[in-house]
């Protein structure tokens, strides 16, 4: 498996697992320092909170990739064949437009925080770095949605009844 394919297949999983590991270590340091040494660390709680937020956005992109976001399937479940596939593409296009708007607003927020040079209270980390996950997360979601739309459009005329979601959950072949 070449490097680009491995990155495409596992990027979100590896990044989310790494972030969760860091969060666990930060919380462990906080518990040990507070209850064993009776000296709570000011930075560990804030760092764990920031890493948790980053993990949420990376995991949301992973859910987009695997088609595991919550969705309303009531109307689509009555459709069959090509109509069902077109409905999935239409829903993904609406989701894509939504991510574009949030990406744009996230970039505005990061720019605004950068201009104000706001810092986090305990660590002193620039807040525009902390909030950078909003445009990064929605950009990653946008990329995964585009991959899904291309995959679905290429397979519109497949004779299978399903929308190839099981195949797509394991790998997006664009």
C-alpha positions in Angstrom: 0.0 0.0 0.0 1.6 3.3 -1.0 2.0 6.2 1.3 -0.7 8.4 -0.2 -3.3 5.6 -0.1 -2.4 4.9 3.5 -2.8 8.5 4.5 -6.1 8.7 2.6 -7.4 5.6 4.3 -6.2 6.1 7.9 -5.4 9.8 8.4 -8.3 10.6 10.7 -8.0 7.4 12.7 -4.3 7.9 13.4 -4.8 11.6 14.3 -7.8 11.0 16.5 -6.0 8.2 18.3 -2.9 10.3 18.9 -5.0 13.3 20.1 -6.9 11.0 22.5 -3.6 9.6 23.8 -2.4 13.2 24.5 -5.6 14.1 26.2 -5.4 11.0 28.4 -1.8 11.8 29.4 -2.7 15.5 30.2 -5.6 14.4 32.4 -3.4 11.7 34.1 -0.8 14.4 34.9 -3.6 16.6 36.4 -5.0 13.8 38.6 -1.5 12.8 39.8 -0.4 16.3 40.5 -3.6 17.2 42.3 -4.2 14.2 44.4 -0.6 12.8 44.9 1.4 16.0 45.2 -1.4 18.3 46.2 -0.2 20.8 43.5 -2.7 21.1 40.6 -1.2 21.9 37.2 -2.8 25.0 35.6 -1.9 24.0 32.0 -3.0 20.3 31.9 -6.7 20.9 32.1 -6.6 23.6 29.5 -4.4 21.5 27.2 -6.8 18.5 27.6 -9.8 20.7 26.8 -8.1 22.0 23.6 -7.0 18.5 22.5 -10.6 17.2 23.1 -12.1 19.9 20.9 -9.5 19.0 18.1 -10.4 15.4 18.5 -14.1 16.1 18.0 -13.5 17.9 14.7 -11.2 15.2 13.4 -13.6 12.5 14.4 -16.5 14.4 12.7 -14.4 14.2 9.5 -13.9 10.5 10.1 -17.7 10.1 10.5 -18.2 11.9 7.2 -15.7 9.5 5.5 -17.5 6.5 6.8 -21.0 7.8 6.3 -21.7 7.5 10.0 -23.2 10.9 10.7 -26.8 11.0 12.0 -29.1 11.6 9.1 -32.8 11.4 8.3 -33.4 8.3 6.1 -37.2 8.3 6.2 -37.7 9.6 2.7 -34.7 7.9 1.2 -35.7 4.5 2.5 -38.7 4.4 0.2 -36.5 5.0 -2.8 -34.9 2.2 -4.9 -31.9 2.0 -7.2 -30.7 5.1 -9.0 -33.3 7.4 -7.3 -31.8 6.4 -3.9 -28.3 7.0 -5.1 -29.3 10.4 -6.5 -30.9 11.3 -3.2 -27.7 10.4 -1.3 -25.7 12.6 -3.7 -28.2 15.5 -3.2 -27.9 15.2 0.6 -24.1 15.2 0.3 -24.1 18.3 -1.8 -26.3 20.1 0.7 -23.9 19.0 3.5 -21.0 20.2 1.3 -22.5 23.7 1.0 -23.0 23.7 4.8 -19.3 22.9 5.3 -18.2 25.6 2.9 -20.1 28.2 4.9 -18.7 27.0 8.2 -15.2 26.8 6.7 -15.5 30.4 5.6 -16.8 31.6 9.0 -14.1 29.6 10.8 -11.4 31.3 8.7 -13.0 34.7 9.7 -12.9 33.7 13.4 -9.3 32.6 13.2 -8.3 35.8 11.4 -10.2 37.9 14.0 -8.5 36.2 16.9 -5.1 36.5 15.3 -5.6 40.2 14.8 -6.5 40.6 18.5 -3.6 38.5 19.6 -5.7 36.8 22.2 -3.9 34.1 24.3 -5.2 31.2 26.3 -5.1 32.0 30.1 -3.0 29.0 31.4 -0.7 28.0 28.5 -0.4 31.3 26.7 -1.2 29.7 23.4 -2.5 32.0 20.7 -6.3 31.4 20.5 -6.3 31.6 16.7 -4.2 28.4 16.8 -6.7 26.7 19.1 -9.6 27.8 16.9 -7.8 26.8 13.7 -9.4 23.4 14.0 -12.7 24.8 12.9 -11.6 25.6 9.3 -9.3 22.5 9.3 -12.0 20.2 10.5 -14.6 21.5 8.0 -12.0 21.5 5.3 -11.3 17.9 5.9 -15.0 17.2 6.0 -15.4 19.0 2.7 -12.6 16.9 1.2 -14.3 13.7 2.3 -17.6 14.8 1.0 -16.2 15.6 -2.4 -14.6 12.2 -2.4 -17.9 10.6 -1.6 -19.8 12.6 -4.2 -17.4 11.7 -6.9 -17.6 8.0 -5.8 -21.4 8.1 -5.8 -21.7 9.8 -9.2 -19.2 7.4 -10.8 -21.4 4.5 -9.5 -24.8 5.9 -10.3 -25.4 3.4 -13.1 -24.2 0.4 -11.1 -26.9 -2.3 -11.1 -26.6 -2.9 -7.4 -29.5 -1.9 -5.2 -27.3 -0.6 -2.4 -25.4 2.7 -2.6 -22.2 0.9 -2.0 -22.0 2.3 1.5 -20.5 -0.9 2.9 -17.6 -0.7 0.4 -17.3 3.0 0.9 -17.0 2.7 4.7 -13.8 0.8 4.3 -12.3 2.7 1.5 -13.2 5.6 -0.8 -11.9 4.7 -4.2 -11.8 8.0 -6.1 
